[in-house]
Amino acid sequence: MMTRLRSGRAGLAVVALMMLVLVVLGVARLQVDAGADSFLSPDDPSATALQQVGSAFGGDPVVVLLETDRPGGLLNGEQVPALLELEGRLARLPDVAAVYGPASVLNQVAGRAQDLLAELSGYRDGLRAAAERRAADAGEPPARMSAAGAQAVAEFDRRYGPLLVQGLPAGLPTLRNERFIRTVVFDEAGDPRPQWRFVAPSGTAAAVLVRPRQDMDQAALENLVDAVTAEVGRTELSTTRVTVSGAPVIAAALGERVRAEVPLLGAIALLAVGAWFAAVRWTGLRRRLLPLAATAIGTAVTLALYGWAGRPLSLGVIAFLPVLIGVGSDFTTYLARRAPRRMVLVVALATAAGFGALAVSPVPTVRDLGITLAIGITLAAAAGVVVARRMPAEPAEATRPASPGPVAAAGPGRWTRLGVAGVAGLLALTGWLVLPQLPLRADIDSFAGGLPALESARHVEEVIGSSGEFTIALSGADTTSPEALQWMRHAEDAVVTAHGDELRPAVSPPSLLRFLGAEPTPDQLDAALRLLPPYLTGSVLNADRTLAMLTFGTRLDDAEAVRDLRADVERILPAPPAGMRADVTGLPVVAAAAYEQVSAHRYLANLAGIAAAGLVLAVGLRRRRDAVPAVAAAAIATGIGLLGLWLTGIGLTPVTVALGSLTAAVGCEFTVLLTEAARRGDAGLRRAVLLAAAASATGYAVLMLSELTVVAEFGMLLMLSVGLALGSALLVVWAGRASGPPDSLDDMSTAGPLVGAAECASRT
C-alpha cells in the first residue's frame, strides 16, 4: 500500500514537473506586439487599402529629420555626398522597402539628366553620321559630305539647343555643382519647390523617409529603428539637431515600454495584493497566500498558452497582470469561506464573460485584453478549486445581532430603502443618457502618451507640418493613362482647394509629371515615365502601374477631425475613370475609422459585458433570481461612473469606453456573494467579499504607476469602478432585504439581511 502511495506521488510529481517546464518554455516564447495595427480596426475598407499600399510602397516611414541653422546648409556641394552616403546605408538595412531623401532624389535627377545629355549627344552624332553617309552614297566629295553633316547638326541645335540652355541654366547636372542643386531644389525666394517638400521641408531641414517592409513583427521593427538610429549617429553631416521619429518609432518605443513595465507592475501587484491577504485575518496565517498562488498558476498558464500558440500580446498585456492578480484571487477566497463551489465557479465564469465582452471592440489591443483576461480568470478559478481542496474550510461566522433599542432594531423602512435605491437609479440613468456626450480619445497618440518618442514626433510635426500620411489610392488596369492622370490632377486640386490647411501635398504622379502640361498624349506620358528615374516613379506608381497614390501630410492627434476630413474628401473627389477605384487611406484614416466604430458602439460596449455576465448567472446559479440584483448593481455602478466622468470632463479611451463590461466583471461577483452572505448570515463570507474588493482595487491601482498615460488613467478609473461596484452591490442587497430585524440565525438565512457597509468594514 505504501509503495503504491509513493508511486502515485512520484507520478504526480513528474506530471507537475512536466507541466512546469511547459509553462516556463511557453512564457519564454511569449512576444509583444505594440505596432500600429494593434490600435487600428482591420475591418474598415481603408485598412484593406492601406495594406495594399503598404505592400506596394512600404509601410509608414521612419522619419529622419536633419536640421541646421544655415539656409541651404544641408543641400550644398559639401553636404550632399555625405547625405547620399547616409541614405545609401539606410537603404541597405534589412527589412527596408525604400528610402527617399533629398540626396538620392538629386542623384537620380542628375543621373537622368546626364543620361539625357548623353542620349541627345549620341542622337546628334548619329544625325551627323547619317547625313555624311547619305552624301557619300551619292558620290559627293568630302567637302560636301562635311557640309551635309553640319547642316543636319545645325537643325538639331536650332531645335534642342534653346531647350537645353533653358533646362540646364546652372551648368552640368552633378552633385558637386551647387548651382545645379539650388536651381533644382529651391525657387527664386530660396524656399524648396512644392514637389521637394516631402524630403526638403524647409531651407534649413532635410527629411529622409525610411519605408519599412510591410507586416514586420515587433522584434524586426525595433531592430530596424535601432539600426536607423545607429546609422544616423555615424553620419558626419553638419547638423544642429537630428530627430528619428514616425509611427514605427512610436511602436518600437511602446514595445520596449511594455516589456519593461509588465514584470515590474506584475511584481508590484503581486506584493500589494499579497499584502492584503497576509494582513487581513480572514483565515489561518499559513493559508492566507494560497489564493495568490492559484492566481499565479492561472496567469502563468495563460501566458504560456499564448507563447505556445505563437500569438503575440499587444499593449493590453500591461494591464493583464495587475488586473488578473487582483481579481483572480477572489474565487479561492470565497471557496475557503465555504461558499458553494457551483456558485463560485458560475460567478467566475460570469466575471470572465464580463471581461470577454471586450471582444466586441473594433480595436485589436482591447479585444486581446478582454479575451486574455477571460482565459486567465477561468484558469485562475480552476486552479482555485484545486487549491481550495487542500485548505480546510473555514466555519461560517454568524452575524452578530443589531444593538438593542426599537429604533436601531427597526432600521430604515422598506420604502426608505427603496427611495435611496431609486435616487441611485436615477443618477445611474442620467449617466447612461449622457454616454454619447462623453469625449472619446481614440487616436494613436493617446496610446503613446508619456513616452519621450511622442515629444520627438511633435517636433517633427512642427518642422514638416505633418505627422502622418493621408493617401488617395487609385487602382485599375493602367493608372498612367491620360484619363487617370487627368483624374489625379483634378482630385489633387480639389483636395488642396478645400483642405489645403489640413492636408499638405507630398508626392504624387501629377507633381512628378507637371512638366508635361495639362493634356499630355499617351506617347508623351510613356516618354516621360521612361525619362524619370524609377526611384522617383516607384514612390507613387507600383511596378505594373496598376496602383498610383497621391500622398498628403496630415496630423495624427485628432481622430475625430481626421474622420470628418476623410468624409469630406470622399465627397469632393471626382468619379474615377471607368474600370478604376479610388480609396482614401493612410494610418490616420484607419485610426479615425477605429474611432468612428468605437464611438458608434458605446452602448453595445457597455451593455455587452453586463448582459453576458447576467446571462451566465441566470443559467448557472441554482437561485437564478440572484442574477437580477447582480445585473441591477452592475448597471447602477456603470451609470454613476459615467455620470462622474461627464461631470469631471474626463474623456474615454477605447478601453474605458466599455466601462459597463469592466464594472460588470466585479459588480455581479460582489452582489451574488454578498447576497449569499446575507442569506446565510455569514460575516466571514461577507468579509471575504470586502477583501476581494480591496484586492481588486489594489491590482487596478498598480496600473497608475505606469509611465503610459492611457494605462495609468485606465487603472485609476478601474479602481474607482471597484468602489462603485461594491457600493452598488451593498445598496442593492440592502434595499432588497425584508423589512424588520431578524430574530435569529434562521431568520437571517431566510430574510437575507446585510448589516451594512460600516459594520462589514469594521470586521476586517
Residue pairs with C-beta under 8 A, 6 or more apart in sequence:
22 304
22 308
23 300
23 301
23 304
24 304
25 304
25 307
25 308
26 303
26 304
26 305
26 306
26 307
26 308
27 300
27 303
27 304
27 307
28 307
29 307
29 308
29 310
30 303
30 304
30 306
30 307
30 312
30 313
31 217
31 218
31 219
31 307
31 310
31 312
31 313
32 218
32 255
32 258
32 259
32 262
32 312
32 313
32 314
32 317
33 217
33 218
33 255
33 312
33 313
33 314
34 218
34 251
34 252
34 254
34 255
34 257
34 258
34 314
34 315
35 216
35 218
35 221
35 248
35 251
35 255
36 60
36 247
36 248
36 250
36 251
36 444
36 587
36 591
37 364
38 314
38 315
38 363
38 364
38 365
38 368
39 315
39 363
39 364
39 365
39 444
39 447
39 591
39 594
39 654
40 47
40 363
40 364
40 587
40 590
40 591
40 593
40 594
41 47
41 362
41 363
41 590
41 593
41 594
41 597
42 364
43 362
43 597
44 590
44 593
44 594
44 597
45 583
46 566
46 583
46 584
46 585
46 586
46 589
46 590
46 593
47 585
47 590
47 593
49 471
49 473
49 583
49 584
49 585
50 471
50 585
50 586
50 587
50 589
50 590
51 214
52 473
52 475
52 547
53 471
53 473
53 547
53 549
53 585
54 60
54 214
54 215
55 214
56 542
56 547
57 97
57 98
57 211
57 538
57 539
57 542
57 549
58 96
58 97
58 98
58 211
58 212
58 213
58 214
59 97
59 211
59 212
59 213
59 214
59 216
59 248
60 211
60 246
60 247
60 248
60 468
60 469
60 587
61 100
61 209
61 210
61 211
61 212
61 246
61 248
61 469
62 209
62 210
62 211
62 212
62 224
62 225
62 228
62 244
62 245
62 246
62 248
62 249
63 207
63 208
63 209
63 210
63 243
63 244
63 245
63 246
63 249
63 460
63 464
64 90
64 101
64 207
64 208
64 209
64 210
64 228
64 232
64 242
64 243
64 244
65 205
65 206
65 207
65 241
65 242
65 243
65 244
65 245
65 459
65 460
65 463
65 464
66 74
66 83
66 205
66 206
66 207
66 208
66 237
66 239
66 242
67 204
67 205
67 239
67 240
67 241
67 242
67 243
67 463
68 74
68 204
68 205
68 238
68 239
68 240
69 204
69 240
70 204
71 190
71 203
71 204
72 182
72 186
72 190
72 203
72 204
73 79
73 204
73 238
74 83
74 102
74 204
74 205
74 206
74 237
74 239
75 83
75 102
75 103
75 106
75 181
75 182
75 185
75 200
75 206
76 178
76 181
77 175
77 176
77 177
77 178
77 181
79 237
79 238
80 102
80 103
80 106
80 175
80 181
81 103
81 175
81 176
82 235
82 236
82 237
83 101
83 102
83 103
83 206
83 208
83 235
83 237
84 101
84 103
84 104
84 106
84 107
84 175
85 235
86 101
86 103
86 208
86 231
86 232
86 235
86 237
87 99
87 101
87 103
87 104
87 208
88 104
89 231
89 234
90 96
90 99
90 101
90 208
90 210
90 228
90 231
91 98
91 99
91 104
93 210
93 224
93 227
93 228
93 231
94 220
94 223
94 224
94 227
95 212
95 213
95 216
95 220
95 223
95 224
96 210
96 211
96 212
96 213
96 224
97 211
97 212
97 213
97 214
98 211
98 538
98 539
99 208
99 209
99 210
99 211
100 198
100 199
100 208
100 209
100 211
100 539
101 199
101 206
101 207
101 208
101 209
102 185
102 196
102 199
102 200
102 206
102 207
102 208
103 175
104 535
105 196
105 199
105 535
105 536
106 175
106 181
106 184
106 185
107 175
108 533
108 535
108 536
109 173
109 184
109 533
109 536
110 173
110 174
110 175
110 180
111 533
112 531
112 532
112 533
113 168
113 173
114 172
114 173
114 174
116 531
117 164
117 173
120 160
120 164
123 156
124 153
124 156
124 157
127 152
127 153
127 155
127 156
128 149
128 150
128 152
128 153
129 149
130 152
131 148
131 149
131 151
131 152
132 145
132 146
132 148
132 149
134 148
135 144
135 145
135 147
135 148
135 149
136 145
140 148
168 180
169 183
170 177
170 179
170 180
170 182
170 183
170 184
171 177
171 179
171 180
172 180
173 180
174 180
175 181
185 192
185 193
185 196
185 200
186 192
186 193
186 203
187 193
190 203
191 202
191 203
192 200
192 201
192 202
192 203
194 505
194 511
195 507
195 511
195 512
195 514
197 504
197 505
197 506
198 207
198 209
198 506
198 507
198 551
198 553
199 206
199 207
199 208
199 209
200 206
200 207
201 207
201 463
201 464
201 465
202 463
205 463
205 464
207 464
210 224
210 228
212 221
212 224
212 248
213 220
216 224
217 312
218 251
218 252
218 255
218 312
221 248
221 251
221 252
221 255
222 252
222 255
222 256
224 248
225 244
225 248
225 249
225 252
226 252
228 244
229 244
232 242
232 244
235 242
243 456
243 459
243 460
244 456
245 453
245 456
245 457
245 459
245 460
246 457
246 460
247 444
247 468
247 556
247 587
249 453
249 456
249 457
250 444
250 448
250 451
250 453
250 454
250 457
252 453
253 448
253 451
253 452
253 453
254 315
254 447
254 448
254 451
254 708
257 451
257 707
257 708
258 315
258 317
258 318
261 318
261 706
261 707
261 708
261 711
262 317
262 318
262 321
265 318
265 321
265 322
265 702
265 703
265 705
265 706
266 321
266 322
266 325
268 322
268 702
268 705
269 321
269 322
269 325
269 326
269 698
269 699
269 702
270 292
270 296
270 325
272 698
272 699
272 701
272 702
273 292
273 325
273 326
273 329
273 695
273 698
273 699
274 289
274 292
276 691
276 694
276 695
276 698
277 288
277 289
277 291
277 292
277 329
277 333
277 691
277 695
278 285
278 288
278 289
280 288
280 687
280 691
280 694
280 764
282 288
282 333
282 336
282 337
282 394
282 684
282 687
282 688
282 691
283 336
283 337
283 391
283 394
287 336
287 391
290 332
290 336
290 387
290 388
290 390
290 391
291 329
291 330
291 331
291 332
291 333
291 336
291 384
291 387
292 325
292 329
293 383
293 387
294 328
294 329
294 331
294 332
294 380
294 383
294 384
294 386
294 387
295 324
295 325
295 328
295 329
295 332
295 380
295 383
295 384
296 325
297 379
297 380
297 383
298 324
298 328
298 376
298 377
298 378
298 379
298 380
298 381
298 382
298 383
299 321
299 324
299 325
299 328
299 376
299 380
301 379
301 383
302 324
302 372
302 375
302 376
302 379
303 313
305 375
306 312
306 313
306 372
313 320
313 368
313 372
314 364
314 365
314 368
314 369
315 365
315 447
315 708
315 711
316 365
316 366
316 368
316 369
316 372
316 655
317 368
317 369
317 372
318 703
318 706
318 708
318 711
319 369
319 655
319 703
319 711
319 714
319 715
320 369
320 372
320 373
320 376
322 699
322 700
322 702
322 703
322 715
323 373
323 699
323 700
323 703
323 718
324 373
324 376
324 377
324 380
324 699
325 699
326 695
326 696
326 697
326 698
326 699
326 700
326 702
327 351
327 373
327 377
327 665
327 666
327 695
327 696
327 699
328 376
328 377
328 380
328 381
328 384
329 380
329 384
329 692
329 695
330 351
330 669
330 692
330 695
330 696
331 344
331 345
331 347
331 348
331 380
331 381
331 384
332 383
332 384
332 387
332 388
333 688
333 691
333 692
334 344
334 347
334 673
334 685
334 688
334 689
334 692
335 341
335 344
335 384
335 385
335 388
335 391
336 388
336 391
336 393
336 394
336 688
337 393
337 394
337 396
337 682
337 684
337 685
337 687
337 688
338 393
338 394
338 395
338 396
338 682
338 684
338 685
339 673
339 676
339 685
339 688
340 622
340 676
341 385
342 620
342 621
342 622
343 621
343 622
343 672
343 673
343 676
344 381
344 384
345 381
345 385
345 620
346 616
346 617
346 620
346 621
347 617
347 668
347 669
347 672
347 673
348 377
348 378
348 380
348 381
348 384
349 378
349 381
349 616
349 620
350 612
350 613
350 614
350 616
350 617
350 620
350 630
350 668
350 669
350 672
351 377
351 613
351 665
351 666
351 668
351 669
352 373
352 374
352 375
352 377
352 378
352 381
352 665
353 374
353 609
353 612
353 613
353 615
353 616
354 609
354 610
354 612
354 613
354 634
354 661
354 662
354 664
354 665
354 666
354 668
355 369
355 370
355 373
355 374
355 377
355 609
355 661
355 662
355 665
356 370
356 371
356 373
356 374
356 612
357 370
357 605
357 608
357 609
357 611
357 612
357 613
357 658
357 661
357 664
358 366
358 367
358 369
358 370
358 371
358 373
358 605
358 609
358 655
358 658
358 661
358 662
359 367
359 370
359 371
360 601
360 604
360 605
360 608
361 367
361 370
361 598
361 605
361 654
361 658
362 594
362 597
362 598
362 601
363 442
363 594
363 598
363 654
365 447
365 654
366 654
366 655
366 658
369 655
370 661
373 665
394 684
395 684
396 680
396 681
396 682
396 684
396 685
397 682
397 683
397 684
397 687
398 681
398 682
398 683
398 745
398 748
399 681
399 682
399 683
399 686
399 748
399 753
399 755
400 683
401 741
401 742
402 408
402 409
402 411
402 741
402 755
403 409
409 741
410 740
410 741
411 741
412 420
413 739
414 738
414 739
417 734
417 735
417 737
418 735
420 731
420 735
421 731
421 732
421 735
424 636
424 640
424 728
424 731
425 636
427 639
427 640
427 643
428 635
428 636
428 637
428 638
428 639
428 640
428 643
429 639
430 639
430 643
431 638
431 639
431 640
431 641
431 642
431 643
431 644
431 646
432 635
432 638
432 639
432 642
434 642
434 643
434 646
435 602
435 603
435 606
435 642
436 602
437 646
438 602
438 642
438 645
438 646
438 651
438 652
439 649
439 651
439 652
440 560
440 595
440 598
440 599
440 651
440 652
440 653
440 654
440 657
441 559
441 651
441 652
441 653
442 559
442 591
442 594
442 595
442 598
442 599
442 653
442 654
443 556
443 557
443 558
443 559
443 562
443 588
443 591
443 595
444 556
444 587
444 588
444 591
445 454
445 457
445 556
445 557
446 653
446 709
446 710
447 708
447 710
448 454
448 708
449 708
449 709
449 710
450 706
450 707
450 708
450 709
450 712
451 707
451 708
457 467
457 556
458 467
460 467
461 467
461 555
464 553
465 504
465 553
466 504
466 506
466 552
466 553
466 554
466 555
467 553
467 554
467 555
467 556
467 557
468 553
468 554
468 555
468 556
468 586
468 587
468 588
469 506
469 551
469 552
469 553
469 554
469 586
469 587
469 588
470 503
470 551
470 552
470 553
470 554
470 562
470 565
470 569
470 584
470 586
470 588
470 589
471 549
471 550
471 551
471 552
471 584
471 585
471 586
471 589
472 491
472 495
472 549
472 550
472 552
472 569
472 573
472 582
472 583
472 584
472 585
473 547
473 548
473 549
473 582
473 583
473 584
473 585
474 484
474 487
474 488
474 547
474 548
474 549
474 550
474 576
474 580
474 581
474 582
475 546
475 547
475 548
475 580
475 581
475 583
476 484
476 546
476 576
476 577
476 579
476 580
476 581
477 546
477 579
477 580
478 484
478 545
478 546
479 509
479 541
479 545
479 546
479 547
479 548
479 580
480 509
480 525
480 529
480 541
480 545
480 548
481 522
481 525
481 577
482 519
482 520
482 521
482 522
482 525
483 577
484 548
484 577
484 580
485 509
485 510
485 513
485 520
485 525
486 519
487 574
487 576
487 577
487 580
488 508
488 509
488 510
488 548
488 550
489 510
489 518
490 574
491 550
491 573
491 574
491 582
492 505
492 508
492 510
492 511
492 550
494 572
494 573
494 574
495 503
495 550
495 552
495 569
495 572
495 573
496 503
496 505
498 568
498 569
498 572
499 565
499 568
499 569
502 554
502 555
502 561
502 565
503 552
503 553
503 554
503 565
503 569
504 552
504 553
504 554
505 511
505 550
505 551
505 552
505 553
506 551
506 552
506 553
507 539
507 540
507 551
508 540
508 548
508 549
508 550
508 551
509 540
509 541
509 548
509 550
510 550
512 532
512 536
512 537
512 540
513 520
513 525
513 528
513 529
513 532
515 528
516 524
516 525
516 528
520 528
529 537
529 541
540 548
540 549
540 550
540 551
541 547
541 548
542 548
551 586
554 562
554 565
554 586
554 588
555 561
555 562
555 588
556 562
556 587
556 588
556 591
559 588
559 591
559 592
559 594
559 595
560 592
560 595
562 588
562 589
562 591
562 592
563 592
563 593
563 595
563 596
565 592
566 584
566 589
566 592
566 593
569 584
570 584
573 582
573 584
576 582
594 654
598 605
598 654
598 657
599 657
602 657
605 657
605 658
605 660
605 661
606 638
606 642
606 657
606 658
606 659
606 660
606 661
607 660
608 658
608 660
608 661
609 634
609 658
609 660
609 661
609 662
609 663
609 664
609 665
610 631
610 634
610 635
610 638
610 660
610 661
610 663
610 664
610 668
612 661
612 664
613 630
613 631
613 634
613 664
613 665
613 668
614 627
614 630
614 631
614 634
614 664
614 668
617 624
617 626
617 627
617 630
617 631
617 668
617 672
618 624
618 627
621 627
621 672
626 671
626 672
626 675
626 676
627 668
627 672
629 671
629 675
629 732
629 733
629 736
630 667
630 668
630 671
630 672
630 675
630 729
631 664
631 668
632 671
632 732
633 667
633 668
633 670
633 671
633 725
633 728
633 729
633 731
633 732
634 660
634 663
634 664
634 667
634 668
634 671
634 725
634 728
635 660
636 728
636 731
636 732
637 663
637 667
637 721
637 724
637 725
637 727
637 728
637 729
638 659
638 660
638 663
638 664
638 667
638 721
638 724
640 724
640 728
641 659
641 663
641 717
641 720
641 721
641 724
642 659
644 720
645 651
645 652
645 659
645 717
650 713
650 717
652 659
653 710
653 713
653 714
655 710
655 714
656 662
656 713
656 714
656 717
659 717
659 721
662 718
662 721
663 721
663 724
663 725
666 693
666 696
666 721
666 722
666 725
666 726
667 724
667 725
667 728
667 729
669 692
670 689
670 692
670 693
670 725
670 726
670 729
671 728
671 729
671 732
671 733
673 685
673 688
673 689
673 692
674 686
674 689
674 729
674 730
674 733
674 754
675 733
675 752
676 682
676 685
677 683
677 685
677 686
677 689
677 754
678 686
678 733
678 737
678 748
678 752
678 753
678 754
679 748
679 749
679 750
679 752
680 748
680 749
681 742
681 745
681 748
681 749
681 753
683 760
683 763
686 754
686 760
686 763
687 760
687 763
687 764
689 726
689 729
690 726
690 760
690 761
690 764
691 764
693 722
693 723
693 725
693 726
696 722
697 719
697 722
697 723
700 715
700 718
700 719
700 721
700 722
701 715
701 716
701 719
702 715
703 711
703 712
703 714
703 715
703 716
703 718
704 712
704 715
704 716
704 719
705 712
705 715
706 712
706 715
727 757
730 754
730 756
730 757
730 760
733 752
733 754
734 754
734 756
736 752
737 751
737 752
737 753
737 754
738 751
738 752
738 753
741 753
742 748
742 751
742 753
754 760
